[in-house]
Amino acid sequence: MMKIKILKNKEELNNLAPLEITHLLWGTNPSPVLTFILVLFQRMDYVRMVCEEKDPLRTYTEDFDPVYRDSAMEAFFQFIPEQEVYLNFEVNANGALLAAYGPSRVYRSYFSKEDMAMFQCLTEIEEDRWTASIRIPLSVLEHIYGALSFKAGDTISCNFYKISETKDVEHYAAYAPILSSTPSFHLPEYFASAILE
């Protein structure tokens, strides 16, 4: 089971070993290496993803653009596993963020511009890698789920992905395997369980 650390400050991030996406899907061979760290601060979840990829495809520049057609990193969360609602965060190297929530791939609600600003999605491109970080304030989650109070021992469900649907660089990879013959990351039944500690 994945473990999510509850931290007091960002300096503690440097002591955490990142997790790696290793499951190649739907004929992908190979995929850029992607690692991630997911932690919980007092009133905020925080995810940082790092992809070892030179010059990632990055044509889209605006929030809500279809960044999965570029080279994108994605994080999906079901913060209350007993409920059907899950959140998706998809980002390219330009920092364009596609984020929504709902019970299935079809019935999605997009976050407001105010919520998108609160996510503070930041990206950085280096010579051989790019990094994305996203904040998920508890106040935004409470608009979806109602009052929340996460503590050690609680569990959530999640999965992390590397994707590009553009044929020249097409690839699909996930942290937790997806046993589907058709490419889709919107399958919460394949999310991994994660425990807060």
Summary of the structure (lengths in Angstrom):
residues: 197
radius of gyration: 15.6
end to end distance: 11.7
largest distance: 44.7
contacts: 587
relative contact order: 0.24
helix: 15%
strand: 41%
